[in-house]
Amino acid sequence: MLRAYGPGSAPAEYGRYALVGQPESLVICERLETTPLLLQGLWDGELEDTFLADLAYAWGAHRHRPRR
């Protein structure tokens, strides 16, 4: 995921996938696997939805597709 979407990758050049290069992305990906609805509920209104959607897409949780 880091190689494909992290810093220095083509998608990252456009400002997308900002969370992929952050250490906390590991915890967020774990939550995407175990409690995605709870994570979404906590996320709403706190940070931009595109951050979570992009990370979920990079992680392979295609249920949360990134907005274009």
PQR file of N, CA, C, O and H, with PARSE charges and radii, in Angstrom:
ATOM      1  N   MET A   1       0.837  -1.176   0.000 -0.4000 1.5000
ATOM      2  CA  MET A   1       0.000   0.000   0.000 -0.0000 2.0000
ATOM      3  C   MET A   1       0.889   1.249   0.000  0.5500 1.7000
ATOM      4  O   MET A   1       0.626   2.206  -0.729 -0.5500 1.4000
ATOM      5  N   LEU A   2       1.926   1.230   0.811 -0.4000 1.5000
ATOM      6  CA  LEU A   2       2.809   2.384   0.884 -0.0000 2.0000
ATOM      7  C   LEU A   2       3.522   2.622  -0.442  0.5500 1.7000
ATOM      8  O   LEU A   2       3.666   3.761  -0.885 -0.5500 1.4000
ATOM      9  H   LEU A   2       2.140   0.453   1.403  0.4000 1.0000
ATOM     10  N   ARG A   3       3.961   1.547  -1.062 -0.4000 1.5000
ATOM     11  CA  ARG A   3       4.663   1.681  -2.342 -0.0000 2.0000
ATOM     12  C   ARG A   3       3.729   2.199  -3.434  0.5500 1.7000
ATOM     13  O   ARG A   3       4.120   3.052  -4.231 -0.5500 1.4000
ATOM     14  H   ARG A   3       3.845   0.622  -0.702  0.4000 1.0000
ATOM     15  N   ALA A   4       2.510   1.692  -3.474 -0.4000 1.5000
ATOM     16  CA  ALA A   4       1.574   2.055  -4.543 -0.0000 2.0000
ATOM     17  C   ALA A   4       0.924   3.420  -4.343  0.5500 1.7000
ATOM     18  O   ALA A   4       0.662   4.127  -5.316 -0.5500 1.4000
ATOM     19  H   ALA A   4       2.192   0.999  -2.827  0.4000 1.0000
ATOM     20  N   TYR A   5       0.657   3.800  -3.083 -0.4000 1.5000
ATOM     21  CA  TYR A   5      -0.112   5.016  -2.822 -0.0000 2.0000
ATOM     22  C   TYR A   5       0.583   6.024  -1.916  0.5500 1.7000
ATOM     23  O   TYR A   5       0.078   7.132  -1.730 -0.5500 1.4000
ATOM     24  H   TYR A   5       0.869   3.226  -2.293  0.4000 1.0000
ATOM     25  N   GLY A   6       1.730   5.664  -1.349 -0.4000 1.5000
ATOM     26  CA  GLY A   6       2.411   6.520  -0.386 -0.0000 2.0000
ATOM     27  C   GLY A   6       3.210   7.640  -1.020  0.5500 1.7000
ATOM     28  O   GLY A   6       3.146   7.858  -2.230 -0.5500 1.4000
ATOM     29  H   GLY A   6       2.140   4.764  -1.500  0.4000 1.0000
ATOM     30  N   PRO A   7       3.960   8.344  -0.197 -0.5600 1.5000
ATOM     31  CA  PRO A   7       4.771   9.459  -0.687  0.2800 2.0000
ATOM     32  C   PRO A   7       5.682   9.041  -1.838  0.5500 1.7000
ATOM     33  O   PRO A   7       6.340   8.002  -1.785 -0.5500 1.4000
ATOM     34  N   GLY A   8       5.705   9.868  -2.873 -0.4000 1.5000
ATOM     35  CA  GLY A   8       6.509   9.587  -4.057 -0.0000 2.0000
ATOM     36  C   GLY A   8       5.795   8.790  -5.131  0.5500 1.7000
ATOM     37  O   GLY A   8       6.319   8.640  -6.235 -0.5500 1.4000
ATOM     38  H   GLY A   8       5.171  10.712  -2.916  0.4000 1.0000
ATOM     39  N   SER A   9       4.602   8.273  -4.830 -0.4000 1.5000
ATOM     40  CA  SER A   9       3.842   7.519  -5.828 -0.0000 2.0000
ATOM     41  C   SER A   9       3.068   8.479  -6.733  0.5500 1.7000
ATOM     42  O   SER A   9       2.867   9.645  -6.394 -0.5500 1.4000
ATOM     43  H   SER A   9       4.176   8.395  -3.934  0.4000 1.0000
ATOM     44  N   ALA A  10       2.640   7.971  -7.887 -0.4000 1.5000
ATOM     45  CA  ALA A  10       1.870   8.801  -8.821 -0.0000 2.0000
ATOM     46  C   ALA A  10       0.581   9.344  -8.186  0.5500 1.7000
ATOM     47  O   ALA A  10       0.312  10.537  -8.322 -0.5500 1.4000
ATOM     48  H   ALA A  10       2.804   7.024  -8.163  0.4000 1.0000
ATOM     49  N   PRO A  11      -0.237   8.513  -7.490 -0.5600 1.5000
ATOM     50  CA  PRO A  11      -1.452   9.071  -6.881  0.2800 2.0000
ATOM     51  C   PRO A  11      -1.161  10.143  -5.832  0.5500 1.7000
ATOM     52  O   PRO A  11      -1.927  11.096  -5.689 -0.5500 1.4000
ATOM     53  N   ALA A  12      -0.070   9.993  -5.110 -0.4000 1.5000
ATOM     54  CA  ALA A  12       0.261  10.965  -4.056 -0.0000 2.0000
ATOM     55  C   ALA A  12       0.670  12.319  -4.629  0.5500 1.7000
ATOM     56  O   ALA A  12       0.549  13.341  -3.954 -0.5500 1.4000
ATOM     57  H   ALA A  12       0.553   9.219  -5.226  0.4000 1.0000
ATOM     58  N   GLU A  13       1.150  12.330  -5.861 -0.4000 1.5000
ATOM     59  CA  GLU A  13       1.550  13.588  -6.486 -0.0000 2.0000
ATOM     60  C   GLU A  13       0.385  14.545  -6.650  0.5500 1.7000
ATOM     61  O   GLU A  13       0.590  15.755  -6.746 -0.5500 1.4000
ATOM     62  H   GLU A  13       1.248  11.499  -6.409  0.4000 1.0000
ATOM     63  N   TYR A  14      -0.820  14.030  -6.684 -0.4000 1.5000
ATOM     64  CA  TYR A  14      -2.005  14.858  -6.878 -0.0000 2.0000
ATOM     65  C   TYR A  14      -2.683  15.216  -5.557  0.5500 1.7000
ATOM     66  O   TYR A  14      -3.796  15.742  -5.544 -0.5500 1.4000
ATOM     67  H   TYR A  14      -0.986  13.047  -6.607  0.4000 1.0000
ATOM     68  N   GLY A  15      -2.007  14.931  -4.454 -0.4000 1.5000
ATOM     69  CA  GLY A  15      -2.557  15.274  -3.149 -0.0000 2.0000
ATOM     70  C   GLY A  15      -3.516  14.251  -2.588  0.5500 1.7000
ATOM     71  O   GLY A  15      -4.112  14.479  -1.535 -0.5500 1.4000
ATOM     72  H   GLY A  15      -1.103  14.504  -4.464  0.4000 1.0000
ATOM     73  N   ARG A  16      -3.678  13.142  -3.256 -0.4000 1.5000
ATOM     74  CA  ARG A  16      -4.575  12.101  -2.764 -0.0000 2.0000
ATOM     75  C   ARG A  16      -3.805  11.150  -1.858  0.5500 1.7000
ATOM     76  O   ARG A  16      -2.574  11.132  -1.864 -0.5500 1.4000
ATOM     77  H   ARG A  16      -3.194  12.957  -4.111  0.4000 1.0000
ATOM     78  N   TYR A  17      -4.529  10.374  -1.091 -0.4000 1.5000
ATOM     79  CA  TYR A  17      -3.948   9.336  -0.238 -0.0000 2.0000
ATOM     80  C   TYR A  17      -2.991   9.917   0.801  0.5500 1.7000
ATOM     81  O   TYR A  17      -1.937   9.345   1.080 -0.5500 1.4000
ATOM     82  H   TYR A  17      -5.528  10.389  -1.086  0.4000 1.0000
ATOM     83  N   ALA A  18      -3.369  11.051   1.363 -0.4000 1.5000
ATOM     84  CA  ALA A  18      -2.527  11.744   2.334 -0.0000 2.0000
ATOM     85  C   ALA A  18      -2.258  10.910   3.579  0.5500 1.7000
ATOM     86  O   ALA A  18      -1.188  11.030   4.175 -0.5500 1.4000
ATOM     87  H   ALA A  18      -4.225  11.516   1.137  0.4000 1.0000
ATOM     88  N   LEU A  19      -3.201  10.072   3.983 -0.4000 1.5000
ATOM     89  CA  LEU A  19      -3.020   9.292   5.201 -0.0000 2.0000
ATOM     90  C   LEU A  19      -2.115   8.084   5.017  0.5500 1.7000
ATOM     91  O   LEU A  19      -1.605   7.555   6.005 -0.5500 1.4000
ATOM     92  H   LEU A  19      -4.070   9.974   3.499  0.4000 1.0000
ATOM     93  N   VAL A  20      -1.899   7.632   3.799 -0.4000 1.5000
ATOM     94  CA  VAL A  20      -1.140   6.407   3.573 -0.0000 2.0000
ATOM     95  C   VAL A  20       0.269   6.505   4.148  0.5500 1.7000
ATOM     96  O   VAL A  20       0.781   5.516   4.673 -0.5500 1.4000
ATOM     97  H   VAL A  20      -2.314   8.061   2.996  0.4000 1.0000
ATOM     98  N   GLY A  21       0.889   7.636   4.066 -0.4000 1.5000
ATOM     99  CA  GLY A  21       2.244   7.793   4.563 -0.0000 2.0000
ATOM    100  C   GLY A  21       2.343   8.112   6.044  0.5500 1.7000
ATOM    101  O   GLY A  21       3.445   8.305   6.558 -0.5500 1.4000
ATOM    102  H   GLY A  21       0.472   8.439   3.640  0.4000 1.0000
ATOM    103  N   GLN A  22       1.219   8.174   6.739 -0.4000 1.5000
ATOM    104  CA  GLN A  22       1.210   8.527   8.155 -0.0000 2.0000
ATOM    105  C   GLN A  22       1.223   7.277   9.030  0.5500 1.7000
ATOM    106  O   GLN A  22       0.602   6.277   8.671 -0.5500 1.4000
ATOM    107  H   GLN A  22       0.324   8.017   6.322  0.4000 1.0000
ATOM    108  N   PRO A  23       1.914   7.309  10.170 -0.5600 1.5000
ATOM    109  CA  PRO A  23       1.961   6.136  11.045  0.2800 2.0000
ATOM    110  C   PRO A  23       0.588   5.685  11.540  0.5500 1.7000
ATOM    111  O   PRO A  23       0.354   4.490  11.722 -0.5500 1.4000
ATOM    112  N   GLU A  24      -0.312   6.630  11.757 -0.4000 1.5000
ATOM    113  CA  GLU A  24      -1.642   6.264  12.271 -0.0000 2.0000
ATOM    114  C   GLU A  24      -2.489   5.511  11.253  0.5500 1.7000
ATOM    115  O   GLU A  24      -3.539   4.976  11.606 -0.5500 1.4000
ATOM    116  H   GLU A  24      -0.122   7.601  11.609  0.4000 1.0000
ATOM    117  N   SER A  25      -2.054   5.461  10.007 -0.4000 1.5000
ATOM    118  CA  SER A  25      -2.829   4.731   8.992 -0.0000 2.0000
ATOM    119  C   SER A  25      -2.945   3.246   9.331  0.5500 1.7000
ATOM    120  O   SER A  25      -3.932   2.610   8.963 -0.5500 1.4000
ATOM    121  H   SER A  25      -1.201   5.896   9.721  0.4000 1.0000
ATOM    122  N   LEU A  26      -1.962   2.688  10.021 -0.4000 1.5000
ATOM    123  CA  LEU A  26      -2.028   1.279  10.424 -0.0000 2.0000
ATOM    124  C   LEU A  26      -3.219   1.033  11.336  0.5500 1.7000
ATOM    125  O   LEU A  26      -3.930   0.042  11.174 -0.5500 1.4000
ATOM    126  H   LEU A  26      -1.160   3.205  10.320  0.4000 1.0000
ATOM    127  N   VAL A  27      -3.443   1.921  12.287 -0.4000 1.5000
ATOM    128  CA  VAL A  27      -4.571   1.796  13.210 -0.0000 2.0000
ATOM    129  C   VAL A  27      -5.883   1.984  12.455  0.5500 1.7000
ATOM    130  O   VAL A  27      -6.847   1.257  12.700 -0.5500 1.4000
ATOM    131  H   VAL A  27      -2.866   2.727  12.419  0.4000 1.0000
ATOM    132  N   ILE A  28      -5.929   2.935  11.556 -0.4000 1.5000
ATOM    133  CA  ILE A  28      -7.157   3.180  10.787 -0.0000 2.0000
ATOM    134  C   ILE A  28      -7.481   1.980   9.908  0.5500 1.7000
ATOM    135  O   ILE A  28      -8.647   1.600   9.800 -0.5500 1.4000
ATOM    136  H   ILE A  28      -5.146   3.525  11.358  0.4000 1.0000
ATOM    137  N   CYS A  29      -6.483   1.377   9.279 -0.4000 1.5000
ATOM    138  CA  CYS A  29      -6.713   0.183   8.449 -0.0000 2.0000
ATOM    139  C   CYS A  29      -7.218  -0.979   9.300  0.5500 1.7000
ATOM    140  O   CYS A  29      -8.074  -1.745   8.857 -0.5500 1.4000
ATOM    141  H   CYS A  29      -5.536   1.686   9.366  0.4000 1.0000
ATOM    142  N   GLU A  30      -6.701  -1.112  10.505 -0.4000 1.5000
ATOM    143  CA  GLU A  30      -7.190  -2.159  11.415 -0.0000 2.0000
ATOM    144  C   GLU A  30      -8.664  -1.938  11.719  0.5500 1.7000
ATOM    145  O   GLU A  30      -9.438  -2.894  11.761 -0.5500 1.4000
ATOM    146  H   GLU A  30      -6.006  -0.490  10.865  0.4000 1.0000
ATOM    147  N   ARG A  31      -9.056  -0.697  11.930 -0.4000 1.5000
ATOM    148  CA  ARG A  31     -10.465  -0.380  12.186 -0.0000 2.0000
ATOM    149  C   ARG A  31     -11.322  -0.601  10.944  0.5500 1.7000
ATOM    150  O   ARG A  31     -12.482  -0.998  11.060 -0.5500 1.4000
ATOM    151  H   ARG A  31      -8.427   0.079  11.896  0.4000 1.0000
ATOM    152  N   LEU A  32     -10.774  -0.354   9.768 -0.4000 1.5000
ATOM    153  CA  LEU A  32     -11.512  -0.630   8.531 -0.0000 2.0000
ATOM    154  C   LEU A  32     -11.851  -2.110   8.417  0.5500 1.7000
ATOM    155  O   LEU A  32     -12.895  -2.475   7.876 -0.5500 1.4000
ATOM    156  H   LEU A  32      -9.832  -0.032   9.673  0.4000 1.0000
ATOM    157  N   GLU A  33     -10.972  -2.952   8.925 -0.4000 1.5000
ATOM    158  CA  GLU A  33     -11.191  -4.398   8.891 -0.0000 2.0000
ATOM    159  C   GLU A  33     -12.159  -4.870   9.964  0.5500 1.7000
ATOM    160  O   GLU A  33     -12.989  -5.742   9.709 -0.5500 1.4000
ATOM    161  H   GLU A  33     -10.125  -2.655   9.365  0.4000 1.0000
ATOM    162  N   THR A  34     -12.062  -4.304  11.161 -0.4000 1.5000
ATOM    163  CA  THR A  34     -12.827  -4.839  12.291 -0.0000 2.0000
ATOM    164  C   THR A  34     -14.141  -4.122  12.554  0.5500 1.7000
ATOM    165  O   THR A  34     -15.144  -4.771  12.851 -0.5500 1.4000
ATOM    166  H   THR A  34     -11.388  -3.596  11.368  0.4000 1.0000
ATOM    167  N   THR A  35     -14.157  -2.806  12.452 -0.4000 1.5000
ATOM    168  CA  THR A  35     -15.369  -2.037  12.784 -0.0000 2.0000
ATOM    169  C   THR A  35     -15.552  -0.861  11.829  0.5500 1.7000
ATOM    170  O   THR A  35     -15.480   0.293  12.252 -0.5500 1.4000
ATOM    171  H   THR A  35     -13.342  -2.279  12.211  0.4000 1.0000
ATOM    172  N   PRO A  36     -15.789  -1.139  10.544 -0.5600 1.5000
ATOM    173  CA  PRO A  36     -15.867  -0.032   9.582  0.2800 2.0000
ATOM    174  C   PRO A  36     -17.015   0.933   9.844  0.5500 1.7000
ATOM    175  O   PRO A  36     -16.859   2.136   9.635 -0.5500 1.4000
ATOM    176  N   LEU A  37     -18.152   0.442  10.290 -0.4000 1.5000
ATOM    177  CA  LEU A  37     -19.283   1.346  10.528 -0.0000 2.0000
ATOM    178  C   LEU A  37     -19.020   2.256  11.722  0.5500 1.7000
ATOM    179  O   LEU A  37     -19.364   3.438  11.690 -0.5500 1.4000
ATOM    180  H   LEU A  37     -18.279  -0.535  10.459  0.4000 1.0000
ATOM    181  N   LEU A  38     -18.419   1.720  12.766 -0.4000 1.5000
ATOM    182  CA  LEU A  38     -18.075   2.541  13.920 -0.0000 2.0000
ATOM    183  C   LEU A  38     -17.043   3.592  13.527  0.5500 1.7000
ATOM    184  O   LEU A  38     -17.156   4.755  13.913 -0.5500 1.4000
ATOM    185  H   LEU A  38     -18.139   0.760  12.793  0.4000 1.0000
ATOM    186  N   LEU A  39     -16.043   3.181  12.761 -0.4000 1.5000
ATOM    187  CA  LEU A  39     -15.033   4.129  12.304 -0.0000 2.0000
ATOM    188  C   LEU A  39     -15.671   5.241  11.484  0.5500 1.7000
ATOM    189  O   LEU A  39     -15.369   6.416  11.690 -0.5500 1.4000
ATOM    190  H   LEU A  39     -15.951   2.236  12.447  0.4000 1.0000
ATOM    191  N   GLN A  40     -16.541   4.884  10.566 -0.4000 1.5000
ATOM    192  CA  GLN A  40     -17.209   5.885   9.731 -0.0000 2.0000
ATOM    193  C   GLN A  40     -18.025   6.844  10.587  0.5500 1.7000
ATOM    194  O   GLN A  40     -18.017   8.052  10.353 -0.5500 1.4000
ATOM    195  H   GLN A  40     -16.787   3.929  10.399  0.4000 1.0000
ATOM    196  N   GLY A  41     -18.725   6.310  11.572 -0.4000 1.5000
ATOM    197  CA  GLY A  41     -19.524   7.145  12.449 -0.0000 2.0000
ATOM    198  C   GLY A  41     -18.690   8.123  13.262  0.5500 1.7000
ATOM    199  O   GLY A  41     -19.083   9.274  13.457 -0.5500 1.4000
ATOM    200  H   GLY A  41     -18.732   5.328  11.762  0.4000 1.0000
ATOM    201  N   LEU A  42     -17.544   7.665  13.733 -0.4000 1.5000
ATOM    202  CA  LEU A  42     -16.654   8.537  14.491 -0.0000 2.0000
ATOM    203  C   LEU A  42     -15.958   9.550  13.594  0.5500 1.7000
ATOM    204  O   LEU A  42     -15.666  10.668  14.018 -0.5500 1.4000
ATOM    205  H   LEU A  42     -17.224   6.730  13.574  0.4000 1.0000
ATOM    206  N   TRP A  43     -15.696   9.158  12.363 -0.4000 1.5000
ATOM    207  CA  TRP A  43     -14.973  10.009  11.418 -0.0000 2.0000
ATOM    208  C   TRP A  43     -15.825  11.182  10.947  0.5500 1.7000
ATOM    209  O   TRP A  43     -15.329  12.299  10.800 -0.5500 1.4000
ATOM    210  H   TRP A  43     -15.933   8.249  12.018  0.4000 1.0000
ATOM    211  N   ASP A  44     -17.107  10.923  10.713 -0.4000 1.5000
ATOM    212  CA  ASP A  44     -18.001  11.949  10.162 -0.0000 2.0000
ATOM    213  C   ASP A  44     -17.947  13.226  10.975  0.5500 1.7000
ATOM    214  O   ASP A  44     -18.134  13.219  12.192 -0.5500 1.4000
ATOM    215  H   ASP A  44     -17.510  10.016  10.832  0.4000 1.0000
ATOM    216  N   GLY A  45     -17.690  14.311  10.287 -0.4000 1.5000
ATOM    217  CA  GLY A  45     -17.656  15.612  10.924 -0.0000 2.0000
ATOM    218  C   GLY A  45     -16.325  15.964  11.578  0.5500 1.7000
ATOM    219  O   GLY A  45     -16.139  17.104  12.004 -0.5500 1.4000
ATOM    220  H   GLY A  45     -17.538  14.317   9.298  0.4000 1.0000
ATOM    221  N   GLU A  46     -15.394  15.016  11.669 -0.4000 1.5000
ATOM    222  CA  GLU A  46     -14.098  15.278  12.300 -0.0000 2.0000
ATOM    223  C   GLU A  46     -13.032  15.649  11.274  0.5500 1.7000
ATOM    224  O   GLU A  46     -12.323  16.641  11.444 -0.5500 1.4000
ATOM    225  H   GLU A  46     -15.545  14.089  11.324  0.4000 1.0000
ATOM    226  N   LEU A  47     -12.917  14.860  10.218 -0.4000 1.5000
ATOM    227  CA  LEU A  47     -11.948  15.093   9.153 -0.0000 2.0000
ATOM    228  C   LEU A  47     -12.645  14.922   7.812  0.5500 1.7000
ATOM    229  O   LEU A  47     -13.760  14.405   7.744 -0.5500 1.4000
ATOM    230  H   LEU A  47     -13.493  14.054  10.080  0.4000 1.0000
ATOM    231  N   GLU A  48     -11.988  15.356   6.754 -0.4000 1.5000
ATOM    232  CA  GLU A  48     -12.578  15.207   5.419 -0.0000 2.0000
ATOM    233  C   GLU A  48     -12.830  13.737   5.102  0.5500 1.7000
ATOM    234  O   GLU A  48     -11.982  12.881   5.355 -0.5500 1.4000
ATOM    235  H   GLU A  48     -11.083  15.776   6.809  0.4000 1.0000
ATOM    236  N   ASP A  49     -14.001  13.457   4.549 -0.4000 1.5000
ATOM    237  CA  ASP A  49     -14.357  12.089   4.186 -0.0000 2.0000
ATOM    238  C   ASP A  49     -13.412  11.501   3.154  0.5500 1.7000
ATOM    239  O   ASP A  49     -13.194  10.289   3.132 -0.5500 1.4000
ATOM    240  H   ASP A  49     -14.690  14.152   4.344  0.4000 1.0000
ATOM    241  N   THR A  50     -12.848  12.348   2.298 -0.4000 1.5000
ATOM    242  CA  THR A  50     -11.961  11.817   1.255 -0.0000 2.0000
ATOM    243  C   THR A  50     -10.710  11.172   1.849  0.5500 1.7000
ATOM    244  O   THR A  50     -10.163  10.244   1.253 -0.5500 1.4000
ATOM    245  H   THR A  50     -13.025  13.332   2.316  0.4000 1.0000
ATOM    246  N   PHE A  51     -10.242  11.639   3.009 -0.4000 1.5000
ATOM    247  CA  PHE A  51      -9.081  11.011   3.637 -0.0000 2.0000
ATOM    248  C   PHE A  51      -9.365   9.546   3.953  0.5500 1.7000
ATOM    249  O   PHE A  51      -8.554   8.672   3.644 -0.5500 1.4000
ATOM    250  H   PHE A  51     -10.686  12.393   3.493  0.4000 1.0000
ATOM    251  N   LEU A  52     -10.507   9.281   4.563 -0.4000 1.5000
ATOM    252  CA  LEU A  52     -10.868   7.905   4.908 -0.0000 2.0000
ATOM    253  C   LEU A  52     -11.177   7.091   3.659  0.5500 1.7000
ATOM    254  O   LEU A  52     -10.763   5.936   3.557 -0.5500 1.4000
ATOM    255  H   LEU A  52     -11.166   9.991   4.814  0.4000 1.0000
ATOM    256  N   ALA A  53     -11.891   7.670   2.718 -0.4000 1.5000
ATOM    257  CA  ALA A  53     -12.244   6.954   1.494 -0.0000 2.0000
ATOM    258  C   ALA A  53     -10.999   6.556   0.706  0.5500 1.7000
ATOM    259  O   ALA A  53     -10.915   5.438   0.198 -0.5500 1.4000
ATOM    260  H   ALA A  53     -12.228   8.609   2.800  0.4000 1.0000
ATOM    261  N   ASP A  54     -10.042   7.457   0.603 -0.4000 1.5000
ATOM    262  CA  ASP A  54      -8.805   7.153  -0.127 -0.0000 2.0000
ATOM    263  C   ASP A  54      -8.004   6.066   0.567  0.5500 1.7000
ATOM    264  O   ASP A  54      -7.492   5.159  -0.089 -0.5500 1.4000
ATOM    265  H   ASP A  54     -10.110   8.366   1.015  0.4000 1.0000
ATOM    266  N   LEU A  55      -7.888   6.146   1.887 -0.4000 1.5000
ATOM    267  CA  LEU A  55      -7.148   5.129   2.625 -0.0000 2.0000
ATOM    268  C   LEU A  55      -7.846   3.771   2.510  0.5500 1.7000
ATOM    269  O   LEU A  55      -7.185   2.747   2.334 -0.5500 1.4000
ATOM    270  H   LEU A  55      -8.304   6.883   2.420  0.4000 1.0000
ATOM    271  N   ALA A  56      -9.165   3.759   2.609 -0.4000 1.5000
ATOM    272  CA  ALA A  56      -9.911   2.513   2.477 -0.0000 2.0000
ATOM    273  C   ALA A  56      -9.713   1.902   1.098  0.5500 1.7000
ATOM    274  O   ALA A  56      -9.554   0.688   0.975 -0.5500 1.4000
ATOM    275  H   ALA A  56      -9.702   4.591   2.753  0.4000 1.0000
ATOM    276  N   TYR A  57      -9.721   2.714   0.085 -0.4000 1.5000
ATOM    277  CA  TYR A  57      -9.505   2.220  -1.275 -0.0000 2.0000
ATOM    278  C   TYR A  57      -8.104   1.623  -1.420  0.5500 1.7000
ATOM    279  O   TYR A  57      -7.943   0.540  -1.984 -0.5500 1.4000
ATOM    280  H   TYR A  57      -9.850   3.700   0.186  0.4000 1.0000
ATOM    281  N   ALA A  58      -7.102   2.325  -0.914 -0.4000 1.5000
ATOM    282  CA  ALA A  58      -5.727   1.829  -0.994 -0.0000 2.0000
ATOM    283  C   ALA A  58      -5.563   0.534  -0.214  0.5500 1.7000
ATOM    284  O   ALA A  58      -4.797  -0.342  -0.616 -0.5500 1.4000
ATOM    285  H   ALA A  58      -7.233   3.204  -0.456  0.4000 1.0000
ATOM    286  N   TRP A  59      -6.276   0.409   0.898 -0.4000 1.5000
ATOM    287  CA  TRP A  59      -6.192  -0.777   1.744 -0.0000 2.0000
ATOM    288  C   TRP A  59      -6.922  -1.953   1.106  0.5500 1.7000
ATOM    289  O   TRP A  59      -6.636  -3.105   1.433 -0.5500 1.4000
ATOM    290  H   TRP A  59      -6.898   1.121   1.225  0.4000 1.0000
ATOM    291  N   GLY A  60      -7.850  -1.682   0.211 -0.4000 1.5000
ATOM    292  CA  GLY A  60      -8.599  -2.744  -0.444 -0.0000 2.0000
ATOM    293  C   GLY A  60     -10.025  -2.889   0.066  0.5500 1.7000
ATOM    294  O   GLY A  60     -10.726  -3.837  -0.289 -0.5500 1.4000
ATOM    295  H   GLY A  60      -8.081  -0.746  -0.055  0.4000 1.0000
ATOM    296  N   ALA A  61     -10.441  -1.968   0.882 -0.4000 1.5000
ATOM    297  CA  ALA A  61     -11.821  -1.959   1.384 -0.0000 2.0000
ATOM    298  C   ALA A  61     -12.648  -1.158   0.391  0.5500 1.7000
ATOM    299  O   ALA A  61     -13.002  -0.009   0.656 -0.5500 1.4000
ATOM    300  H   ALA A  61      -9.871  -1.199   1.171  0.4000 1.0000
ATOM    301  N   HIS A  62     -12.953  -1.752  -0.737 -0.4000 1.5000
ATOM    302  CA  HIS A  62     -13.563  -1.034  -1.857 -0.0000 2.0000
ATOM    303  C   HIS A  62     -14.978  -0.559  -1.574  0.5500 1.7000
ATOM    304  O   HIS A  62     -15.587   0.112  -2.407 -0.5500 1.4000
ATOM    305  H   HIS A  62     -12.666  -2.686  -0.953  0.4000 1.0000
ATOM    306  N   ARG A  63     -15.492  -0.894  -0.433 -0.4000 1.5000
ATOM    307  CA  ARG A  63     -16.818  -0.402  -0.075 -0.0000 2.0000
ATOM    308  C   ARG A  63     -16.823   1.111   0.061  0.5500 1.7000
ATOM    309  O   ARG A  63     -17.842   1.757  -0.184 -0.5500 1.4000
ATOM    310  H   ARG A  63     -14.996  -1.439   0.244  0.4000 1.0000
ATOM    311  N   HIS A  64     -15.690   1.677   0.451 -0.4000 1.5000
ATOM    312  CA  HIS A  64     -15.542   3.124   0.618 -0.0000 2.0000
ATOM    313  C   HIS A  64     -14.702   3.658  -0.537  0.5500 1.7000
ATOM    314  O   HIS A  64     -13.502   3.882  -0.373 -0.5500 1.4000
ATOM    315  H   HIS A  64     -14.862   1.152   0.650  0.4000 1.0000
ATOM    316  N   ARG A  65     -15.298   3.860  -1.673 -0.4000 1.5000
ATOM    317  CA  ARG A  65     -14.549   4.323  -2.850 -0.0000 2.0000
ATOM    318  C   ARG A  65     -14.207   5.791  -2.717  0.5500 1.7000
ATOM    319  O   ARG A  65     -15.007   6.561  -2.185 -0.5500 1.4000
ATOM    320  H   ARG A  65     -16.272   3.679  -1.806  0.4000 1.0000
ATOM    321  N   PRO A  66     -13.052   6.194  -3.180 -0.5600 1.5000
ATOM    322  CA  PRO A  66     -12.685   7.621  -3.112  0.2800 2.0000
ATOM    323  C   PRO A  66     -13.537   8.462  -4.038  0.5500 1.7000
ATOM    324  O   PRO A  66     -13.937   8.021  -5.116 -0.5500 1.4000
ATOM    325  N   ARG A  67     -13.805   9.669  -3.605 -0.4000 1.5000
ATOM    326  CA  ARG A  67     -14.528  10.610  -4.457 -0.0000 2.0000
ATOM    327  C   ARG A  67     -13.558  11.229  -5.434  0.5500 1.7000
ATOM    328  O   ARG A  67     -12.406  11.480  -5.082 -0.5500 1.4000
ATOM    329  H   ARG A  67     -13.480  10.027  -2.730  0.4000 1.0000
ATOM    330  N   ARG A  68     -13.987  11.475  -6.625 -0.4000 1.5000
ATOM    331  CA  ARG A  68     -13.115  12.081  -7.646 -0.0000 2.0000
ATOM    332  C   ARG A  68     -13.565  13.500  -7.916  0.5500 1.7000
ATOM    333  O   ARG A  68     -12.968  14.191  -8.741 -0.5500 1.4000
ATOM    334  H   ARG A  68     -14.923  11.271  -6.911  0.4000 1.0000
TER
END
